[in-house]
Structure formats: structure tokens, C-alpha cells
Amino acid sequence: MGATYNKTMRYTTAGESHGPEEIAVIEGIPAGLHLTHEDINEQLARRQRGYGRGERQKIETDTVTFLTGVRHQYTLGSPITLNVHNDDHNNWSKIMAPNTPATPENTLRKVLRPRPGHADLVGGIKYRHHDDLRNVLERSSARETTMRVAVGAVAKKLLAEIGVDVHGFVVNVGPAKSDLSQLTQYHDLQALREVTESFETRALDAAADAAIRDVIDKTKRDANTVGGQVQVIATGMPVGLGSYVSADEKLDGKIARAIVGINAFKGVQFGGGFDNAEKYGDQVMDEIFWDAEKGFYRGSDNLGGFEGGMTTGEAIVVRGVVKPIPTLYRPMQSVDIDTHQDHKASIERSDTTAVTAAAVIAEAMVAIELAKAVLDKFDADNIDRMKEQVAAYREEVRRF
Ligand SMILES: Cc1cc2nc3c(=O)[nH]c(=O)nc-3n(C[C@H](O)[C@H](O)[C@H](O)COP(=O)(O)O)c2cc1C
């Protein structure tokens, strides 16, 4: 137990995909952080912009309202409630009505033929939603990730106060890949951000952008879906956040969980990740150097910024694997839960790929875990005190 009691930053989201509102409540953000609607709306717009996104993005323009916890553009230290209205709800108000009993008319869009790969069947069995699997998909839908991006925007604002930057981009969609050898030319994330955000695909280079568009267009024509990988880089984290002393304190472990907790994410790696399994030790470990100006540093970053579950001070490099979207416009085989007869799976309005948006969501999730780690170690009551403590700690690390 430290001398200061740190409230752990935590959050919860609520909302159904076609319900009236999406909500997030965040606890543990220090008082005095400058925060505006624009900080959050910019990130929500990025999530909606990716190539391969479907019709819903044309119906909605996500904007946030602060319901609690912010006054005159500064956080109060009290719980922050964020609200995003679902514009599409107007088309679904009867079907989603909380206060009227189910009638044949307001259950018209029943889902009875579960989609392979989605939460429909298992969720229906688990929660006994035998009448209508819509009761599952309304929450398992990735619409909920809107609020994780909103919470991530608050986390990014906090991290920026101590010089931590976080950015996500697309490595590949199906067979079309960014040229990662080009990554070394970007010395800071702002330069990388300008390049990848200039492409609707969030690729790293123009050739990959064109190739990814082709893959997405062809996949759409085939009424199919496609997966890929996204990468998140975070720079400027202080050394030694997270801990080796207990398994659940390892920060790389927390980030891995946060990434695989995103809808459709099925794998995660740090630095060279799975490729490191085919290498020898001297090709993988990051050699240690010392300089009077900056203290200890590494000659490479093959381990993605972690040793012993703690930040090394090098860039954090996290990759996530995104499976193809389960809803297919040429549906796969399923079984009707009412009749138990073979039937093609249900179709819900759907995207061709989630990968371009997934880069923004993964970025948000990494930012949230990093912000939690910072607030676990430093003062979490007031942002200026937190910054003073981070600065003093960085100086101690430099002198080690
Ligand atoms: C940004 C994003 C958008 C998604 N859009 C869709 C979609 O339009 N249709 C769909 O069937 N699944 C979509 N998914 C994936 C499902 O939400 C996900 O596969 C499902 O909840 C089952 O969870 P699991 O894949 O993690 O096992 C999307 C995922 C993300 C990250």
C-alpha cells in the first residue's frame, strides 16, 4: 500500500445496438484534466470512417454528450458519464420498446437462425433467449465499441499530459499488406498518424491502400467478409509500469486481455511476436545501452516494449488479429431454433470488414490500459500532481 490512495480507473458501458442511447461511466479520472466534446467526437468520427464500413455509418454521426463529471471543460474527479445517441433508433423504436409487451407487430425482426461465428446461438442458450436471438445480438454487436473509443479518447487525453502518444493502423486486410519495413522512417507517431489517417483503409503506404481497397471491393462483390491485422504503437511511457511480481499485474497481460476483449479479435502479439518463435535469442533480445543524457536505452525493440510485464521505456508495439465478420450476405448453414430444421443463417445489415475501424478500437483499448497503469502508480486525484510525480519519477529513472 502506497502513502496515496489511488482509485483505480475503471469504466462500464451500456446500450443496445438499436436502443436509444449508448452510455459509458468512467471512474477514477483525476480532477483538472482539460476535456471537450471535440476530443471525443474526433475519435468517434475516426471509428466510423474506415473503408469497408456499411450503411449504418451513413445513418449515424456519433457525437458525445457529457452527462456528469465535467464542468467548464475540466474534469471534476467525479464519475464521468458519456452519452452517444443512436440516430438509427428512430427506425427501431417499436422493436426495441422497453415498456410495451411483445406483440407480433413489434417483434417483426426476430432472429431465429443463428449466424455461425456470432454470439447468437451460445448467447441464446446461456440467457434462455429462446423467443428471439435479437436479445443477444443487440448487445453483442460491435456498436458497443463506440463507447470504448469514447473512453479511449479520455484516456488518450490523460496520457498526452505526460507525453504518451498512441496510434493504431492497419497491417493487412486478407492478402493485401502494408509494407512494415517503411515503419522505421517515422520517428514520431504524429508523422505516422498523418500518413495512415490520409488513407481510408488506414494502411501504411499507397500501394497497400490500393490493394486493400481491391480486396474489400472484391469481397463485397462476392457477398463475403474478410479479416486482417491491426497494430498499435505507444510512445513515451515511463519505465517500469506494470509488474513481474504477480501474474495479474503484468501490463502486457492486461493489454492482451483488452485486445482480445474487442469483438472479432482472436489473437495478439507484442513486438516481433509469433515471428520470434522461429528466431534465436541473439536475434530477439533488445541489447542494453547507457547514455548520460537519457540513461538506459535499447538498441532495438523486438520485444515490443515489455520485459517482465513492465514497460521498458521503448515503444509499445501490439498487434491484433481480427477475424472476418460473421454476418454473410450469402449466408452459411445454420438451424432454426424454433423448428430445428436446417436453414441458412439470418442476415443483419453488416459491414464487409471490421479491420479499418478495429485499428481505432484497438488504439482506444491500449490507451485505456496504459492510462489505468499510470493512474495505478501515480496520484489519481489531480492531474497536475500526477504530472509532477511522473516528472520526478522520470528523473529518478534517468539517474539510475
Ligand atoms: C468494428 C467492428 C465492426 C463489426 N461489425 C460487424 C458486423 O457488421 N456484422 C457482424 O456480424 N459482426 C461484426 N463484428 C464482429 C462481431 O461483433 C463479433 O464477431 C461477434 O460479437 C462475436 O464475437 P467474437 O467474434 O469476439 O467471438 C464487428 C466487429 C468490429 C470490431
The ligand as an SDF file (V2000), in Angstrom:
LIG
                    3D

 31 33  0  0  0  0  0  0  0  0999 V2000
  -15.6490   -2.5450  -35.7480 C   0  0  0  0  0  0  0  0  0  0  0  0
  -16.3570   -3.8450  -35.7740 C   0  0  0  0  0  0  0  0  0  0  0  0
  -17.4880   -3.9670  -36.5630 C   0  0  0  0  0  0  0  0  0  0  0  0
  -18.1580   -5.1760  -36.6370 C   0  0  0  0  0  0  0  0  0  0  0  0
  -19.2440   -5.2380  -37.4460 N   0  0  0  0  0  0  0  0  0  0  0  0
  -19.8930   -6.4230  -37.5720 C   0  0  0  0  0  0  0  0  0  0  0  0
  -20.9850   -6.5380  -38.4630 C   0  0  0  0  0  0  0  0  0  0  0  0
  -21.3610   -5.5810  -39.1410 O   0  0  0  0  0  0  0  0  0  0  0  0
  -21.5940   -7.7330  -38.5690 N   0  0  0  0  0  0  0  0  0  0  0  0
  -21.1820   -8.8230  -37.8490 C   0  0  0  0  0  0  0  0  0  0  0  0
  -21.7420   -9.8970  -37.9900 O   0  0  0  0  0  0  0  0  0  0  0  0
  -20.1430   -8.7370  -36.9980 N   0  0  0  0  0  0  0  0  0  0  0  0
  -19.4880   -7.5800  -36.8410 C   0  0  0  0  0  0  0  0  0  0  0  0
  -18.4160   -7.5050  -35.9970 N   0  0  0  0  0  0  0  0  0  0  0  0
  -17.9670   -8.7040  -35.2680 C   0  0  0  0  0  0  0  0  0  0  0  0
  -18.9120   -9.1900  -34.2000 C   0  0  0  0  0  0  0  0  0  0  0  0
  -19.2780   -8.1480  -33.3150 O   0  0  0  0  0  0  0  0  0  0  0  0
  -18.2670  -10.3480  -33.4150 C   0  0  0  0  0  0  0  0  0  0  0  0
  -17.7230  -11.2850  -34.2890 O   0  0  0  0  0  0  0  0  0  0  0  0
  -19.2960  -11.0280  -32.5290 C   0  0  0  0  0  0  0  0  0  0  0  0
  -19.6870  -10.1480  -31.4810 O   0  0  0  0  0  0  0  0  0  0  0  0
  -18.8180  -12.3520  -31.8930 C   0  0  0  0  0  0  0  0  0  0  0  0
  -17.7440  -12.1400  -31.0210 O   0  0  0  0  0  0  0  0  0  0  0  0
  -16.2820  -12.7300  -31.2930 P   0  0  0  0  0  0  0  0  0  0  0  0
  -16.0150  -12.5990  -32.7620 O   0  0  0  0  0  0  0  0  0  0  0  0
  -15.3780  -11.8900  -30.4770 O   0  0  0  0  0  0  0  0  0  0  0  0
  -16.3000  -14.1780  -30.8920 O   0  0  0  0  0  0  0  0  0  0  0  0
  -17.7080   -6.3060  -35.8970 C   0  0  0  0  0  0  0  0  0  0  0  0
  -16.5760   -6.1770  -35.1060 C   0  0  0  0  0  0  0  0  0  0  0  0
  -15.8870   -4.9610  -35.0320 C   0  0  0  0  0  0  0  0  0  0  0  0
  -14.6570   -4.8470  -34.1930 C   0  0  0  0  0  0  0  0  0  0  0  0
  1  2  1  0
  2  3  1  0
  2 30  2  0
  3  4  2  0
  4  5  1  0
  4 28  1  0
  5  6  2  0
  6  7  1  0
  6 13  1  0
  7  8  2  0
  7  9  1  0
  9 10  1  0
 10 11  2  0
 10 12  1  0
 12 13  2  0
 13 14  1  0
 14 15  1  0
 14 28  1  0
 15 16  1  0
 16 17  1  0
 16 18  1  0
 18 19  1  0
 18 20  1  0
 20 21  1  0
 20 22  1  0
 22 23  1  0
 23 24  1  0
 24 25  2  0
 24 26  1  0
 24 27  1  0
 28 29  2  0
 29 30  1  0
 30 31  1  0
M  END
$$$$
